[in-house]
Amino acid sequence: MNILRKIRQGLRDAAQIIIIAPVKLPVKVVAVARYVALVIGLLEALDSEKEADGVKREDKGQAEEGRDETQ
């Protein structure tokens, strides 16, 4: 999973550099960089939601275990 994060970070950095480049680049190159940045942003948002959801599920599971022991 660490390799995937490094790839995402590299693509994100490259897309940002292309988007903010002071040099006149072809329109298609900038458009592709914007789409890449958008997709990576979505993937990171989904990944952070999944991690947050996993933490909530673990907490909920621990709370349910505590209830079972008292009954």
ABEGO torsion letter per residue (X at the ends): XAAAAAAAAAAAAAAAAAAABABBBBAAAAAAAAAAAAAAAAAAAAAAAAAAAAAAAAAAAAAAAAAAAAX
